[in-house]
Each structure stands twice: as C-alpha cells, then as structure tokens.
C-alpha cells in the first residue's frame, strides 16, 4: 500500500523528493506494459482506421515518461498525437524528450484535465488509450462522456490496469474495481464490445486491459 503522502503524487508527480520518488516508481510500473497497450490498440491492422490515407489521430491520457508515445510513434501510423498530461513535471520531461516531434507538429502535449478537452472538435480521435490512469478518473462517467465526444465512431479505447494499485488510498485511486469500470462503460451507452482481458505478467507486475469501441453519436 502506498503511503498517503505518496499516493497523490502518483496521479500527478510534481517537484521535490516525493515527486522524484513517484516518477521513479512509475518508470518501473509502466515500461513493459507500454509496449503491450500499443499492440492492443490494433492500429497496425489493415481495417483498424477510417482514414483513407492510413494516417491516424491518436490520444494518450497520462503519457507520463513517454514510454507508450515512443512505441506509438514507431508504428508510423499517426499523423497527429495528443498527450494529455496534468503533471507539470512530466510535461517538462516530454517537451524535452520529444522536442523534434512537437516541432514537426506530430505531437502536442496538453495540461487539460481529460474531462474537458474543449480544444478538440467532436469526432476527432481515431484511437485513445491510457495506462495506469483510469484509477484517478473521478467521476468516471464524466470522462467517458468526453471520450465519447472527441472520438470517432468505431474508435478503439483501451485502459491498462494493474491489481498492484488495489488497497491503496481510495480517495486517490478511486477506481480499483475493473468489473465496475467495465459496467460503467457498458451502462454509458457510449461503447460496444466492452471487454476485460485476462491478467498477464509484464515485468514485475500483472496487468489487464479494458477495451471498447466507440458507438455512433446520436442524431
């Protein structure tokens, strides 16, 4: 169980010793699972996108150290990538690590809370993913509503989760029941084919993946 003084920094690492500790923990936590979550987006599948030119617009919620961004960029399938990162510490790191991609217009990093992405028009995103982020999305329904708004019908949404966070401070790690997260996605009416994968060992931790396909928007 994470100490109460450390748990908030796992959501948004800031400066100082505690922020540095949280960042280092997240490096260990996210490295191998970052490869897997990009695979689960399925963007290398021939029928995985709706763009005639084969270029995708993809969003990551909480890119942190940028492990998944590296894997995503390496697919050469994206024309535009949005990273939504509330931690100033991580935003600074990402701007340095991906300065060329940002300068070229492939990648942009935004400080918005993901329940308010008003800089994007409706039906902009072809695929969206978040690794070790769904725990902090409170209330989850509000975030699912915004995800549905910004994603195109047919877009795949994937959340990576680990039982390693369970029994932590539930005032910070609000969503710790994966079946309940699946239920909320189904009950929202925004997603079809909602699924919770089996656990798999990735590095030092066990991970599962919650996925769904964005439904058509109401007329």
GULUMMI-899743 format. One record per residue: residue number from 1; residue in three letters; y, z, x of N, C-alpha, C, O in turn. Coordinates in Angstrom, 3 decimals. Example, Ala and Ser with C-alpha at 12.3 -4.5 7.8 and 13.67 -1.06 7.14 Angstrom:
BEGIN
 num residu       ny       nz       nx      cay      caz      cax       cy       cz       cx       oy       oz       ox
   1    ALA   -5.690    7.800   13.190   -4.500    7.800   12.300   -3.300    7.800   13.200   -3.319    8.465   14.236
   2    SER   -2.250    7.080   12.850   -1.060    7.140   13.670    0.030    7.870   12.900    1.138    8.039   13.409
***
This chain:
BEGIN
 num residu       ny       nz       nx      cay      caz      cax       cy       cz       cx       oy       oz       ox
   1    UNK   -1.197    0.000    0.845    0.000    0.000    0.000    1.250    0.000    0.882    1.356    0.796    1.815
   2    UNK    2.171   -0.873    0.590    3.412   -0.938    1.358    4.290    0.261    1.029    4.352    0.704   -0.118
   3    UNK    4.956    0.771    2.034    5.890    1.860    1.819    6.999    1.412    0.877    7.367    0.237    0.861
   4    UNK    7.530    2.342    0.093    8.551    1.998   -0.892    9.789    1.413   -0.242   10.493    0.615   -0.861
   5    UNK   10.071    1.802    1.015   11.257    1.277    1.682   11.045   -0.123    2.239   12.006   -0.817    2.572
   6    UNK    9.767   -0.541    2.341    9.466   -1.868    2.871    9.272   -2.898    1.769    9.599   -4.071    1.953
   7    UNK    8.742   -2.473    0.624    8.402   -3.409   -0.451    9.556   -4.320   -0.871    9.338   -5.524   -1.010
   8    UNK   10.794   -3.799   -1.083   11.881   -4.705   -1.486   12.166   -5.796   -0.462   12.575   -6.899   -0.824
   9    UNK   11.949   -5.488    0.822   12.206   -6.488    1.870   11.163   -7.594    1.885   11.397   -8.657    2.460
  10    UNK   10.014   -7.357    1.262    9.013   -8.417    1.170    9.463   -9.490    0.186    9.038  -10.641    0.285
  11    UNK   10.313   -9.123   -0.754   10.875  -10.105   -1.683   11.990  -10.901   -1.015   12.093  -12.116   -1.180
  12    UNK   12.833  -10.180   -0.246   13.985  -10.838    0.369   14.336  -10.138    1.680   15.214   -9.275    1.702
  13    UNK   13.654  -10.503    2.781   13.948   -9.867    4.066   15.396  -10.072    4.478   15.933  -11.176    4.396
  14    UNK   16.020   -8.979    4.925   17.397   -9.051    5.392   17.436   -8.659    6.866   16.439   -8.819    7.571
  15    UNK   18.554   -8.156    7.336   18.685   -7.828    8.744   18.083   -6.482    9.093   17.561   -5.778    8.229
  16    UNK   18.161   -6.131   10.371   17.714   -4.834   10.824   16.224   -4.769   11.090   15.504   -5.756   10.935
  17    UNK   15.769   -3.581   11.498   14.378   -3.373   11.882   13.428   -3.593   10.720   12.375   -4.208   10.885
  18    UNK   13.796   -3.088    9.531   12.919   -3.235    8.366   12.774   -4.704    7.989   11.677   -5.163    7.673
  19    UNK   13.890   -5.445    8.022   13.833   -6.874    7.724   12.971   -7.620    8.717   12.237   -8.533    8.339
  20    UNK   13.049   -7.243    9.983   12.229   -7.877   11.016   10.755   -7.585   10.785    9.916   -8.474   10.934
  21    UNK   10.432   -6.347   10.421    9.048   -5.978   10.140    8.508   -6.763    8.954    7.388   -7.273    9.001
  22    UNK    9.305   -6.861    7.882    8.881   -7.611    6.701    8.639   -9.078    7.051    7.663   -9.675    6.598
  23    UNK    9.524   -9.653    7.855    9.377  -11.048    8.250    8.095  -11.261    9.038    7.385  -12.238    8.803
  24    UNK    7.785  -10.368    9.964    6.576  -10.500   10.772    5.316  -10.360    9.929    4.328  -11.054   10.169
  25    UNK    5.345   -9.459    8.935    4.211   -9.328    8.030    3.986  -10.604    7.238    2.846  -11.014    7.020
  26    UNK    5.073  -11.231    6.808    4.967  -12.447    6.014    4.469  -13.618    6.847    3.812  -14.512    6.315
  27    UNK    4.767  -13.631    8.142    4.232  -14.662    9.027    2.714  -14.594    9.031    2.046  -15.619    8.888
  28    UNK    2.158  -13.388    9.195    0.706  -13.215    9.215    0.093  -13.565    7.861   -1.015  -14.094    7.779
  29    UNK    0.835  -13.260    6.812    0.329  -13.413    5.453    0.278  -14.867    5.002   -0.615  -15.252    4.248
  30    UNK    1.231  -15.679    5.459    1.436  -17.000    4.870    0.926  -18.176    5.691    0.839  -19.281    5.154
  31    UNK    0.587  -18.000    6.950    0.357  -19.145    7.826   -0.774  -20.056    7.350   -0.527  -21.233    7.086
  32    UNK   -2.006  -19.552    7.231   -3.127  -20.426    6.853   -3.085  -20.820    5.383   -3.483  -21.931    5.032
  33    UNK   -2.612  -19.936    4.526   -2.533  -20.249    3.101   -1.519  -21.355    2.821   -1.598  -22.027    1.792
  34    UNK   -0.570  -21.543    3.732    0.426  -22.601    3.571   -0.212  -23.982    3.616    0.205  -24.887    2.893
  35    UNK   -1.208  -24.141    4.453   -1.922  -25.420    4.533   -2.659  -25.690    3.223   -2.633  -26.802    2.696
  36    UNK   -3.311  -24.661    2.715   -4.128  -24.817    1.510   -3.289  -25.139    0.278   -3.697  -25.957   -0.548
  37    UNK   -2.132  -24.513    0.144   -1.352  -24.736   -1.081   -0.810  -26.165   -1.133   -0.666  -26.728   -2.218
  38    UNK   -0.509  -26.755    0.023   -0.065  -28.155    0.035   -1.213  -29.073   -0.362   -1.004  -30.056   -1.073
  39    UNK   -2.419  -28.761    0.088   -3.593  -29.537   -0.337   -3.748  -29.485   -1.843   -4.072  -30.489   -2.478
  40    UNK   -3.515  -28.311   -2.414   -3.728  -28.135   -3.856   -2.661  -28.801   -4.709   -2.856  -28.973   -5.912
  41    UNK   -1.547  -29.177   -4.115   -0.572  -29.980   -4.856   -1.126  -31.359   -5.179   -0.737  -31.974   -6.172
  42    UNK   -2.043  -31.845   -4.334   -2.678  -33.142   -4.582   -1.758  -34.324   -4.422   -1.983  -35.366   -5.037
  43    UNK   -0.723  -34.191   -3.609    0.244  -35.280   -3.535   -0.259  -36.467   -2.719    0.385  -37.516   -2.695
  44    UNK   -1.394  -36.315   -2.056   -1.988  -37.450   -1.359   -2.864  -38.300   -2.277   -3.299  -39.388   -1.899
  45    UNK   -3.124  -37.792   -3.502   -3.898  -38.572   -4.464   -3.088  -39.771   -4.938   -1.882  -39.662   -5.158
  46    UNK   -3.740  -40.901   -5.093   -3.033  -42.132   -5.451   -2.341  -42.026   -6.799   -1.294  -42.636   -7.013
  47    UNK   -2.928  -41.244   -7.719   -2.341  -41.151   -9.060   -1.572  -39.854   -9.266   -1.365  -39.424  -10.401
  48    UNK   -1.145  -39.223   -8.157   -0.566  -37.893   -8.261    0.919  -37.889   -8.570    1.487  -36.819   -8.791
  49    UNK    1.573  -39.046   -8.595    3.001  -39.025   -8.896    3.369  -40.178   -9.802    2.616  -41.137   -9.973
  50    UNK    4.552  -40.053  -10.375    5.028  -41.043  -11.333    6.043  -41.994  -10.732    6.615  -42.812  -11.453
  51    UNK    6.283  -41.911   -9.436    7.303  -42.732   -8.799    6.705  -44.033   -8.312    5.703  -44.036   -7.597
  52    UNK    7.322  -45.145   -8.699    6.795  -46.454   -8.314    6.802  -46.646   -6.808    5.951  -47.359   -6.277
  53    UNK    7.748  -46.021   -6.107    7.828  -46.222   -4.663    6.989  -45.216   -3.887    7.006  -45.216   -2.656
  54    UNK    6.257  -44.359   -4.591    5.375  -43.416   -3.930    6.084  -42.256   -3.271    5.452  -41.492   -2.541
  55    UNK    7.372  -42.097   -3.501    8.124  -41.000   -2.896    8.342  -39.893   -3.920    8.679  -40.157   -5.074
  56    UNK    8.146  -38.655   -3.485    8.186  -37.522   -4.388    9.399  -36.628   -4.146    9.930  -36.546   -3.039
  57    UNK    9.812  -35.966   -5.215   10.792  -34.899   -5.121   10.042  -33.596   -5.386    9.509  -33.382   -6.476
  58    UNK   10.008  -32.726   -4.371    9.170  -31.529   -4.417   10.038  -30.295   -4.177   11.012  -30.338   -3.426
  59    UNK    9.663  -29.195   -4.832   10.377  -27.929   -4.653    9.417  -26.839   -4.217    8.302  -26.731   -4.727
  60    UNK    9.873  -26.025   -3.256    9.157  -24.795   -2.919   10.043  -23.605   -3.262   11.212  -23.552   -2.880
  61    UNK    9.469  -22.655   -3.985   10.150  -21.396   -4.241    9.760  -20.418   -3.136    8.577  -20.138   -2.940
  62    UNK   10.752  -19.902   -2.415   10.491  -18.928   -1.370    9.812  -19.485   -0.139    8.730  -19.015    0.214
  63    UNK   10.398  -20.470    0.535    9.748  -21.059    1.711    9.652  -20.116    2.909    8.853  -20.363    3.813
  64    UNK   10.445  -19.040    2.942   10.307  -18.044    3.995   10.456  -18.626    5.389   11.499  -19.191    5.718
  65    UNK    9.418  -18.493    6.212    9.425  -19.005    7.580    9.264  -20.521    7.668    9.468  -21.104    8.733
  66    UNK    8.905  -21.156    6.570    8.832  -22.615    6.558    7.501  -23.207    6.928    7.434  -24.394    7.250
  67    UNK    6.413  -22.415    6.896    5.092  -22.956    7.223    4.694  -24.081    6.270    4.258  -25.147    6.704
  68    UNK    4.848  -23.835    4.968    4.456  -24.853    3.983    5.337  -26.086    4.049    4.868  -27.205    3.842
  69    UNK    6.620  -25.879    4.339    7.521  -27.026    4.474    7.041  -27.965    5.574    7.096  -29.186    5.425
  70    UNK    6.572  -27.393    6.675    6.059  -28.212    7.775    4.903  -29.072    7.298    4.850  -30.264    7.603
  71    UNK    3.975  -28.480    6.552    2.820  -29.223    6.033    3.255  -30.279    5.026    2.727  -31.391    5.017
  72    UNK    4.212  -29.933    4.186    4.694  -30.872    3.168    5.374  -32.071    3.808    5.105  -33.213    3.436
  73    UNK    6.246  -31.819    4.762    6.959  -32.904    5.447    5.973  -33.834    6.144    6.172  -35.048    6.174
  74    UNK    4.903  -33.257    6.706    3.921  -34.039    7.450    3.136  -35.013    6.573    2.529  -35.949    7.093
  75    UNK    3.137  -34.809    5.243    2.437  -35.746    4.361    3.148  -37.092    4.266    2.535  -38.093    3.893
  76    UNK    4.446  -37.121    4.605    5.268  -38.333    4.477    5.284  -38.876    3.050    5.420  -40.081    2.837
  77    UNK    5.144  -37.981    2.079    5.130  -38.386    0.678    6.432  -38.061   -0.052    6.586  -38.396   -1.227
  78    UNK    7.357  -37.420    0.630    8.539  -36.898   -0.051    9.809  -37.666    0.317   10.044  -38.007    1.476
  79    UNK   10.606  -37.921   -0.702   11.940  -38.466   -0.450   12.989  -37.360   -0.516   14.093  -37.508    0.007
  80    UNK   12.627  -36.230   -1.175   13.572  -35.124   -1.320   12.790  -33.832   -1.494   11.852  -33.764   -2.288
  81    UNK   13.186  -32.804   -0.743   12.544  -31.498   -0.820   13.623  -30.440   -1.027   14.622  -30.409   -0.309
  82    UNK   13.411  -29.585   -2.003   14.314  -28.465   -2.261   13.604  -27.157   -1.909   12.494  -26.910   -2.380
  83    UNK   14.230  -26.328   -1.093   13.723  -25.000   -0.800   14.632  -23.962   -1.438   15.834  -23.938   -1.174
  84    UNK   14.061  -23.104   -2.275   14.827  -22.073   -2.973   14.519  -20.741   -2.303   13.418  -20.209   -2.444
  85    UNK   15.486  -20.208   -1.578   15.243  -19.018   -0.747   16.380  -18.007   -0.920   17.520  -18.278   -0.544
  86    UNK   16.062  -16.844   -1.489   17.110  -15.855   -1.751   17.428  -14.999   -0.525   18.453  -14.318   -0.501
  87    UNK   16.574  -15.023    0.478   16.807  -14.221    1.675   17.737  -14.944    2.648   17.425  -16.039    3.117
  88    UNK   18.872  -14.332    2.945   19.797  -14.935    3.898   19.146  -15.063    5.282   19.383  -16.038    5.995
  89    UNK   18.341  -14.092    5.646   17.646  -14.114    6.934   16.774  -15.361    7.045   16.797  -16.053    8.064
  90    UNK   16.013  -15.644    6.005   15.144  -16.817    6.028   15.942  -18.111    5.915   15.579  -19.112    6.533
  91    UNK   17.016  -18.109    5.141   17.826  -19.332    5.044   18.382  -19.710    6.413   18.385  -20.884    6.783
  92    UNK   18.847  -18.724    7.158   19.359  -18.987    8.504   18.261  -19.559    9.396   18.489  -20.516   10.135
  93    UNK   17.073  -18.969    9.323   15.938  -19.451   10.112   15.595  -20.899    9.755   15.372  -21.727   10.638
  94    UNK   15.554  -21.194    8.461   15.179  -22.535    8.009   16.211  -23.584    8.404   15.857  -24.709    8.758
  95    UNK   17.472  -23.217    8.342   18.524  -24.161    8.741   18.404  -24.522   10.218   18.701  -25.651   10.608
  96    UNK   17.974  -23.576   11.033   17.772  -23.874   12.444   16.497  -24.655   12.693   16.481  -25.589   13.495
  97    UNK   15.436  -24.277   12.011   14.117  -24.879   12.228   14.052  -26.315   11.729   13.374  -27.151   12.327
  98    UNK   14.748  -26.604   10.644   14.679  -27.928   10.017   16.048  -28.605    9.978   16.388  -29.276    9.003
  99    UNK   16.819  -28.426   11.027   18.172  -28.988   11.059   18.163  -30.508   10.946   19.032  -31.075   10.285
 100    UNK   17.204  -31.178   11.572   17.145  -32.642   11.514   16.846  -33.122   10.099   17.475  -34.060    9.609
 101    UNK   15.874  -32.470    9.440   15.506  -32.870    8.083   16.644  -32.607    7.102   16.850  -33.372    6.161
 102    UNK   17.375  -31.529    7.325   18.529  -31.226    6.472   19.644  -32.247    6.708   20.261  -32.732    5.760
 103    UNK   19.890  -32.564    7.961   20.927  -33.546    8.296   20.602  -34.913    7.716   21.498  -35.630    7.272
 104    UNK   19.310  -35.280    7.716   18.886  -36.588    7.204   18.835  -36.649    5.685   18.633  -37.720    5.113
 105    UNK   19.016  -35.506    5.026   19.018  -35.498    3.566   17.648  -35.365    2.938   17.515  -35.441    1.717
 106    UNK   16.611  -35.164    3.768   15.269  -34.968    3.217   15.136  -33.591    2.588   14.521  -33.444    1.532
 107    UNK   15.704  -32.593    3.225   15.533  -31.199    2.824   16.879  -30.536    2.573   17.853  -30.781    3.284
 108    UNK   16.916  -29.692    1.547   18.079  -28.819    1.348   17.583  -27.426    0.982   16.582  -27.273    0.283
 109    UNK   18.294  -26.419    1.463   17.937  -25.023    1.229   18.998  -24.396    0.336   20.194  -24.525    0.596
 110    UNK   18.552  -23.713   -0.721   19.467  -23.169   -1.724   19.227  -21.680   -1.916   18.091  -21.212   -1.850
 111    UNK   20.309  -20.936   -2.155   20.216  -19.493   -2.303   20.002  -19.057   -3.741   19.918  -17.858   -4.005
 112    UNK   19.913  -19.985   -4.676   19.799  -19.648   -6.092   18.571  -18.790   -6.379   17.534  -18.920   -5.727
 113    UNK   18.711  -17.918   -7.363   17.540  -17.321   -7.986   16.870  -18.429   -8.799   17.554  -19.196   -9.477
 114    UNK   15.552  -18.519   -8.738   14.842  -19.658   -9.333   14.875  -19.692  -10.856   14.406  -20.662  -11.452
 115    UNK   15.411  -18.667  -11.500   15.548  -18.752  -12.955   16.849  -19.421  -13.362   17.128  -19.587  -14.550
 116    UNK   17.648  -19.807  -12.363   18.891  -20.523  -12.642   19.105  -21.578  -11.565   19.739  -21.318  -10.542
 117    UNK   18.572  -22.766  -11.807   18.684  -23.885  -10.861   19.592  -24.951  -11.466   19.216  -26.116  -11.594
 118    UNK   20.796  -24.520  -11.834   21.679  -25.381  -12.601   22.256  -26.546  -11.801   22.943  -27.399  -12.364
 119    UNK   21.987  -26.593  -10.495   22.426  -27.737   -9.707   21.500  -28.939   -9.902   21.797  -30.039   -9.435
 120    UNK   20.380  -28.727  -10.592   19.429  -29.809  -10.853   19.470  -30.239  -12.312   19.605  -29.417  -13.218
 121    UNK   19.350  -31.545  -12.516   19.228  -32.071  -13.875   17.809  -31.841  -14.401   16.890  -31.542  -13.638
 122    UNK   17.653  -31.986  -15.707   16.321  -31.888  -16.305   15.394  -32.944  -15.706   15.832  -34.025  -15.312
 123    UNK   14.113  -32.612  -15.648   13.057  -33.567  -15.249   13.350  -34.242  -13.907   13.334  -35.468  -13.799
 124    UNK   13.614  -33.431  -12.901   13.919  -33.924  -11.561   12.729  -33.832  -10.613   12.561  -34.692   -9.748
 125    UNK   11.896  -32.792  -10.765   10.897  -32.419   -9.768    9.516  -32.984  -10.108    9.053  -32.874  -11.243
 126    UNK    8.863  -33.591   -9.108    7.516  -34.145   -9.276    6.415  -33.128   -9.029    5.325  -33.256   -9.588
 127    UNK    6.673  -32.126   -8.208    5.691  -31.087   -7.910    6.433  -29.856   -7.429    7.468  -29.957   -6.771
 128    UNK    5.886  -28.676   -7.768    6.536  -27.417   -7.396    5.459  -26.419   -6.993    4.397  -26.347   -7.612
 129    UNK    5.747  -25.659   -5.956    4.782  -24.647   -5.524    5.499  -23.413   -5.001    6.673  -23.456   -4.633
 130    UNK    4.754  -22.308   -4.980    5.305  -21.033   -4.498    4.150  -20.189   -3.986    3.184  -19.952   -4.712
 131    UNK    4.240  -19.740   -2.761    3.196  -18.937   -2.126    3.691  -17.504   -1.965    4.722  -17.249   -1.342
 132    UNK    2.931  -16.575   -2.542    3.304  -15.151   -2.471    4.700  -14.897   -3.033    5.489  -14.142   -2.464
 133    UNK    4.982  -15.537   -4.149    6.301  -15.416   -4.785    6.199  -14.938   -6.224    7.074  -14.206   -6.687
 134    UNK    5.164  -15.329   -6.936    5.079  -15.039   -8.367    5.134  -13.540   -8.645    5.530  -13.123   -9.733
 135    UNK    4.737  -12.726   -7.662    4.785  -11.273   -7.841    6.175  -10.780   -8.235    6.318   -9.814   -8.984
 136    UNK    7.196  -11.462   -7.716    8.580  -10.982   -7.827    9.355  -11.618   -8.979   10.510  -11.257   -9.205
 137    UNK    8.753  -12.553   -9.712    9.476  -13.300  -10.746    9.508  -12.498  -12.042    8.534  -12.462  -12.793
 138    UNK   10.637  -11.862  -12.285   10.746  -10.938  -13.405   12.064  -11.160  -14.158   13.146  -11.019  -13.587
 139    UNK   11.958  -11.509  -15.450   10.734  -11.693  -16.227   10.128  -13.075  -15.970   10.849  -14.066  -15.856
 140    UNK    8.822  -13.127  -15.882    8.144  -14.376  -15.543    8.469  -15.484  -16.535    8.610  -16.644  -16.147
 141    UNK    8.588  -15.138  -17.810    8.863  -16.154  -18.836   10.149  -16.917  -18.553   10.221  -18.123  -18.787
 142    UNK   11.168  -16.218  -18.047   12.445  -16.879  -17.757   12.295  -17.894  -16.637   12.899  -18.965  -16.687
 143    UNK   11.505  -17.575  -15.639   11.273  -18.502  -14.529   10.436  -19.701  -14.975   10.695  -20.833  -14.567
 144    UNK    9.438  -19.446  -15.809    8.622  -20.549  -16.316    9.451  -21.514  -17.161    9.229  -22.724  -17.128
 145    UNK   10.398  -20.978  -17.913   11.279  -21.824  -18.722   12.103  -22.753  -17.841   12.239  -23.939  -18.143
 146    UNK   12.654  -22.220  -16.751   13.468  -23.042  -15.857   12.614  -24.038  -15.089   13.036  -25.172  -14.860
 147    UNK   11.418  -23.625  -14.691   10.495  -24.557  -14.013   10.165  -25.724  -14.932   10.149  -26.877  -14.499
 148    UNK    9.903  -25.426  -16.192    9.604  -26.484  -17.152   10.786  -27.435  -17.312   10.601  -28.647  -17.432
 149    UNK   11.990  -26.890  -17.314   13.186  -27.731  -17.485   13.362  -28.709  -16.334   13.629  -29.889  -16.561
 150    UNK   13.217  -28.234  -15.103   13.541  -29.076  -13.945   12.406  -30.026  -13.566   12.635  -31.010  -12.863
 151    UNK   11.186  -29.741  -14.024   10.036  -30.572  -13.639    9.838  -31.740  -14.602   10.111  -31.637  -15.797
 152    UNK    9.360  -32.839  -14.053    8.998  -33.986  -14.875    7.704  -33.693  -15.635    6.865  -32.936  -15.146
 153    UNK    7.529  -34.273  -16.811    6.221  -34.171  -17.465    5.129  -34.705  -16.533    5.282  -35.764  -15.924
 154    UNK    4.047  -33.970  -16.432    2.967  -34.359  -15.531    3.065  -33.757  -14.149    2.140  -33.903  -13.350
 155    UNK    4.174  -33.075  -13.841    4.324  -32.435  -12.540    3.307  -31.307  -12.388    3.002  -30.600  -13.348
 156    UNK    2.790  -31.149  -11.182    1.858  -30.062  -10.918    2.621  -28.867  -10.360    3.488  -29.009   -9.497
 157    UNK    2.277  -27.680  -10.875    2.878  -26.428  -10.428    1.764  -25.538   -9.889    0.756  -25.332  -10.565
 158    UNK    1.936  -25.008   -8.676    0.903  -24.171   -8.043    1.531  -22.895   -7.500    2.527  -22.931   -6.778
 159    UNK    0.927  -21.765   -7.863    1.309  -20.465   -7.313    0.150  -19.931   -6.479   -0.980  -19.858   -6.963
 160    UNK    0.422  -19.556   -5.230   -0.582  -18.917   -4.387   -0.433  -17.411   -4.465    0.676  -16.890   -4.345
 161    UNK   -1.559  -16.692   -4.668   -1.527  -15.245   -4.834   -2.629  -14.590   -4.007   -3.633  -15.223   -3.681
 162    UNK   -2.432  -13.331   -3.676   -3.431  -12.585   -2.906   -3.592  -11.181   -3.473   -2.612  -10.515   -3.806
 163    UNK   -4.845  -10.740   -3.579   -5.115   -9.379   -4.032   -4.593   -8.333   -3.054   -4.527   -7.149   -3.386
 164    UNK   -4.226   -8.762   -1.855   -3.709   -7.821   -0.857   -2.440   -7.120   -1.321   -2.103   -6.050   -0.814
 165    UNK   -1.727   -7.719   -2.287   -0.477   -7.096   -2.750   -0.716   -6.078   -3.855    0.191   -5.323   -4.206
 166    UNK   -1.911   -6.048   -4.402   -2.161   -5.156   -5.529   -2.074   -3.697   -5.095   -2.382   -3.349   -3.955
 167    UNK   -1.654   -2.868   -6.016   -1.436   -1.438   -5.801   -0.184   -1.159   -4.983    0.045   -0.024   -4.563
 168    UNK    0.637   -2.202   -4.751    1.940   -1.973   -4.145    2.932   -1.536   -5.220    2.578   -1.440   -6.395
 169    UNK    4.132   -1.281   -4.830    5.174   -0.798   -5.730    5.371   -1.794   -6.869    5.903   -2.883   -6.654
 170    UNK    4.948   -1.431   -8.074    5.014   -2.380   -9.191    6.422   -2.540   -9.749    6.642   -3.341  -10.657
 171    UNK    7.370   -1.790   -9.217    8.764   -2.044   -9.569    9.296   -3.244   -8.805   10.297   -3.840   -9.203
 172    UNK    8.632   -3.606   -7.705    8.997   -4.765   -6.894    7.988   -5.885   -7.092    8.356   -7.017   -7.404
 173    UNK    6.708   -5.559   -6.907    5.628   -6.525   -7.119    5.251   -6.458   -8.602    4.239   -5.862   -8.969
 174    UNK    6.064   -7.068   -9.431    5.958   -6.889  -10.877    4.700   -7.548  -11.438    4.035   -6.980  -12.305
 175    UNK    4.375   -8.729  -10.954    3.230   -9.486  -11.465    2.060   -9.370  -10.488    2.023  -10.050   -9.462
 176    UNK    1.107   -8.497  -10.822   -0.058   -8.276   -9.978   -1.367   -8.599  -10.689   -2.440   -8.461  -10.100
 177    UNK   -1.292   -9.022  -11.934   -2.471   -9.359  -12.731   -2.502  -10.878  -12.913   -1.732  -11.435  -13.695
 178    UNK   -3.401  -11.539  -12.180   -3.408  -13.020  -12.183   -3.790  -13.564  -13.553   -3.248  -14.582  -13.983
 179    UNK   -4.707  -12.909  -14.238   -5.103  -13.374  -15.566   -3.930  -13.290  -16.540   -3.775  -14.151  -17.406
 180    UNK   -3.121  -12.272  -16.400   -1.933  -12.144  -17.252   -0.924  -13.245  -16.945   -0.276  -13.768  -17.851
 181    UNK   -0.791  -13.600  -15.658    0.101  -14.711  -15.289   -0.384  -16.015  -15.909    0.410  -16.801  -16.426
 182    UNK   -1.693  -16.238  -15.852   -2.284  -17.430  -16.467   -2.009  -17.434  -17.964   -1.624  -18.456  -18.530
 183    UNK   -2.210  -16.278  -18.604   -1.979  -16.167  -20.047   -0.538  -16.494  -20.410   -0.287  -17.187  -21.397
 184    UNK    0.418  -15.998  -19.614    1.827  -16.265  -19.892    2.140  -17.752  -19.735    2.927  -18.306  -20.503
 185    UNK    1.529  -18.398  -18.744    1.733  -19.839  -18.593    1.197  -20.596  -19.799    1.831  -21.532  -20.286
 186    UNK    0.038  -20.190  -20.272   -0.550  -20.860  -21.438    0.279  -20.605  -22.696    0.558  -21.530  -23.459
 187    UNK    0.673  -19.343  -22.908    1.400  -18.985  -24.117    2.805  -19.585  -24.153    3.382  -19.745  -25.228
 188    UNK    3.357  -19.915  -22.988    4.694  -20.508  -22.955    4.732  -21.865  -23.642    5.773  -22.285  -24.147
 189    UNK    3.582  -22.554  -23.660    3.534  -23.900  -24.227    4.087  -24.959  -23.300    4.152  -26.134  -23.658
 190    UNK    4.486  -24.548  -22.110    5.108  -25.475  -21.164    4.101  -26.189  -20.268    4.434  -27.184  -19.625
 191    UNK    2.860  -25.677  -20.224    1.892  -26.175  -19.250    0.541  -26.434  -19.913    0.161  -25.758  -20.869
 192    UNK   -0.167  -27.417  -19.391   -1.549  -27.671  -19.791   -2.444  -27.525  -18.567   -1.965  -27.452  -17.435
 193    UNK   -3.749  -27.484  -18.810   -4.740  -27.388  -17.728   -4.436  -26.220  -16.783   -4.584  -26.340  -15.567
 194    UNK   -4.011  -25.092  -17.357   -3.711  -23.921  -16.536   -5.021  -23.329  -16.023   -5.971  -23.149  -16.785
 195    UNK   -5.062  -23.029  -14.727   -6.328  -22.625  -14.105   -6.075  -21.591  -13.017   -5.050  -21.626  -12.338
 196    UNK   -7.020  -20.671  -12.861   -7.029  -19.713  -11.757   -8.244  -20.008  -10.897   -9.376  -19.921  -11.372
 197    UNK   -8.026  -20.351   -9.652   -9.122  -20.710   -8.761   -9.929  -19.473   -8.361   -9.498  -18.338   -8.562
 198    UNK  -11.098  -19.720   -7.796  -11.849  -18.642   -7.163  -11.108  -18.183   -5.915  -10.311  -18.926   -5.342
 199    UNK  -11.380  -16.953   -5.503  -10.810  -16.445   -4.259  -11.377  -17.206   -3.069  -12.531  -17.633   -3.083
 200    UNK  -10.558  -17.370   -2.046  -11.034  -17.962   -0.803  -10.399  -17.224    0.367   -9.248  -16.793    0.297
 201    UNK  -11.170  -17.086    1.449  -10.683  -16.390    2.628   -9.828  -17.335    3.466  -10.280  -18.407    3.869
 202    UNK   -8.592  -16.926    3.720   -7.669  -17.707    4.537   -7.077  -16.776    5.586   -6.181  -15.983    5.298
 203    UNK   -7.590  -16.884    6.799   -7.147  -15.979    7.848   -7.621  -14.571    7.548   -8.806  -14.345    7.300
 204    UNK   -6.693  -13.626    7.570   -7.024  -12.214    7.369   -7.082  -11.818    5.904   -7.433  -10.680    5.595
 205    UNK   -6.744  -12.735    4.984   -6.565  -12.354    3.591   -7.321  -13.285    2.653   -7.676  -14.410    3.004
 206    UNK   -7.550  -12.775    1.454   -8.167  -13.557    0.383   -7.069  -14.058   -0.551   -6.182  -13.301   -0.945
 207    UNK   -7.139  -15.346   -0.902   -6.130  -15.951   -1.766   -6.789  -16.642   -2.959   -7.941  -17.072   -2.896
 208    UNK   -6.029  -16.734   -4.036   -6.387  -17.567   -5.183   -5.156  -18.384   -5.556   -4.048  -18.105   -5.098
 209    UNK   -5.368  -19.399   -6.397   -4.269  -20.302   -6.744   -4.238  -20.516   -8.251   -5.239  -20.874   -8.872
 210    UNK   -3.064  -20.287   -8.818   -2.816  -20.519  -10.237   -2.104  -21.856  -10.362   -1.082  -22.071   -9.711
 211    UNK   -2.617  -22.744  -11.173   -2.010  -24.079  -11.280   -1.914  -24.512  -12.731   -2.637  -24.017  -13.595
 212    UNK   -1.012  -25.443  -12.980   -0.850  -26.021  -14.301   -0.088  -27.317  -14.225    0.569  -27.604  -13.224
 213    UNK   -0.174  -28.110  -15.291    0.519  -29.388  -15.386    1.621  -29.269  -16.436    1.383  -28.804  -17.551
 214    UNK    2.813  -29.689  -16.070    3.963  -29.571  -16.958    3.805  -30.492  -18.170    3.531  -31.684  -18.026
 215    UNK    3.978  -29.930  -19.347    3.860  -30.698  -20.597    5.108  -31.538  -20.845    6.147  -31.347  -20.213
 216    UNK    4.976  -32.474  -21.784    6.124  -33.256  -22.221    7.189  -32.356  -22.823    6.881  -31.312  -23.396
 217    UNK    8.441  -32.767  -22.689    9.547  -31.994  -23.257    9.658  -32.281  -24.750    9.375  -33.395  -25.191
 218    UNK   10.074  -31.269  -25.539   10.251  -31.501  -26.982   11.374  -32.486  -27.220   12.352  -32.522  -26.474
 219    UNK   11.229  -33.283  -28.258   12.265  -34.262  -28.597   13.491  -33.564  -29.173   14.472  -34.223  -29.519
***
